[in-house]
Amino acid sequence: MLKIYKTTAVEKKLKKAKRFSVDSWIDMVSPTQEEIEKVVSVTDIDEDLILKMLDEEETPRIEESGNAILVVVDTPYLEDDDGHFTYSTRPLGIIISENNFVVTISPTGTNVLNDFKKNRIKNFRTAKKTRFLIQILLTTSSSYQRALKIVNRKIEIKEETLAKSTSNKDLIDMLDLEKTLVYFITSLRANDLVLKKLSKGIVLPLYDEDEDLLEDAIIENRQAIEQSEIYRNILGSITDTYATIVSNNLNNVMKFLAGATIVLSIPTMIYSFLGMNVDLGVIGKFPFSALIILVSSLTLSILIAILLKIKNML
């Protein structure tokens, strides 16, 4: 899919354009070969830069080729697996060409650019390429923080659920959340390296306003890293705690069953002995001998049960 945008000179708002023009923004989502060739012919961007961004496993970096600079960052991506929503990360490439074009490429699309398309970003102009790039990086960092709030809420819900009952599905959901945080931490750290390289002003020239904006993006990104690490540690503690609880509950059940087996074995042993045709003497001739034996065995079982309870073995 290929779309062209440009901010108007009078209204200073982003609008869709029908044709390629200088200072326009070209947004490409899983583009076809025909669309790639069309963009390359207009912008003179190296085709390899665009083709690389069709790989979902591309890592954040800065790459120069010909008359263009490619900046790759990882963005949060919400996946839908039969109604089960989980977060992962997907690469977003921003190409800035010397002939005043900005091209964004993503293999699966990203919500990071939606705020730009809906004119929610202040002081956004497609003609200001460096600022546009930094604004994308700042929005990416902010999108991670929004996603982390959702992840944190899910952790709290699962914690409440596990406090009542522990099921395999709940534990698997906790594992999915931990995987999400691992993806986030890895991607955010890689994005941090890109931001640091840009802050040196070697790749692209930075104006005072751009430097302030880039500093905000670096701070937001580092805050997202810290939040991800905190949530991951909390999640790990919760998982370990409930694993211990499950193990402890199993031990309690086994302890109860062992104690109950000892208590119930007393009458069994007595009646097994009496069933061996031994002479019971006076007791055997007493009319209530069966009742006496039953009461005696039950009394002995109760005494042993009380003893095991005192010893915390039942």
SULWO-V375436 format. One record per backbone hydrogen bond with DSSP energy under -0.5 kcal/mol. NH is the residue of the N-H (numbers start at 1). CO is the residue of the C=O. Records with the same first field share a line. If there is no record, write none. Layout:
NH = CO, CO
//
This chain:
3 = 27
4 = 17
5 = 25
6 = 15
8 = 13
12 = 8
15 = 6
17 = 4
23 = 100
24 = 21, 100
25 = 5
26 = 24, 102
27 = 3, 25
28 = 26, 104
29 = 1
30 = 28, 106
36 = 32
37 = 33
38 = 34
39 = 35
40 = 36
41 = 37
42 = 38
43 = 39
44 = 40
49 = 46
50 = 46
51 = 47
52 = 48
53 = 49, 50
54 = 51
55 = 52
56 = 54
58 = 55
61 = 72
63 = 70
65 = 68
68 = 65
69 = 96
70 = 63
71 = 69, 94
72 = 61, 70
73 = 92
75 = 90
77 = 88
79 = 77, 86
81 = 79, 84
82 = 80
84 = 81
85 = 83
86 = 79
88 = 77
90 = 75
92 = 73
93 = 105
94 = 71
95 = 93, 103
96 = 69, 94
97 = 95, 101
98 = 67
100 = 97
102 = 24
103 = 95
104 = 26
105 = 93
106 = 28
113 = 110
114 = 111
115 = 111
117 = 113
118 = 114
119 = 116
120 = 115
121 = 115
122 = 120
124 = 121
125 = 123
128 = 125
129 = 127
132 = 128
133 = 129
134 = 130
135 = 131
136 = 132
137 = 133
138 = 134
139 = 135
140 = 136
141 = 137
142 = 138
143 = 139
144 = 140
145 = 141
146 = 142
147 = 143
148 = 144
149 = 145
150 = 146
151 = 147
152 = 148
153 = 149
154 = 150
155 = 151
156 = 152
157 = 153
158 = 154
159 = 155
160 = 156
161 = 157
162 = 158
163 = 159
164 = 160, 161
165 = 161
167 = 165
171 = 167
172 = 168
173 = 169
174 = 170
175 = 171
176 = 172
177 = 173
178 = 174
179 = 175
180 = 176
181 = 177
182 = 178
183 = 179
184 = 180
185 = 181
186 = 182
187 = 183
188 = 184
189 = 185
190 = 186
191 = 187
192 = 188
193 = 189
194 = 190
195 = 191
196 = 192
197 = 193
198 = 194
199 = 195
200 = 196, 197
201 = 198
202 = 197
211 = 207
212 = 208
213 = 209
214 = 210
215 = 211
216 = 212
217 = 213
218 = 214
219 = 215
220 = 216
221 = 217
222 = 218
223 = 219
224 = 220
225 = 221
226 = 222
227 = 223
228 = 224
229 = 225
230 = 226
231 = 227
232 = 228
233 = 229
234 = 230
235 = 231
236 = 232
237 = 233
238 = 234
239 = 235
240 = 236
241 = 237
242 = 238
243 = 239
244 = 240
245 = 241
246 = 242
247 = 243
248 = 244
249 = 245
250 = 246
251 = 247
252 = 248
253 = 249
254 = 250
255 = 251
256 = 252
257 = 253
258 = 254
259 = 255
260 = 256
261 = 257
262 = 258
263 = 259
264 = 260
265 = 261
266 = 262, 263
267 = 263
268 = 264
269 = 265
270 = 266
271 = 267
272 = 268
273 = 269
274 = 270
275 = 271
276 = 273
277 = 274
280 = 278
283 = 280
285 = 281, 282
286 = 282, 283
289 = 286
292 = 288
293 = 289
294 = 290
295 = 291
296 = 292
297 = 293
298 = 294
299 = 295
300 = 296
301 = 297
302 = 298
303 = 299
304 = 300
305 = 301
306 = 302
307 = 303
308 = 304
309 = 305
310 = 306
311 = 307
312 = 309
313 = 308
314 = 308
//
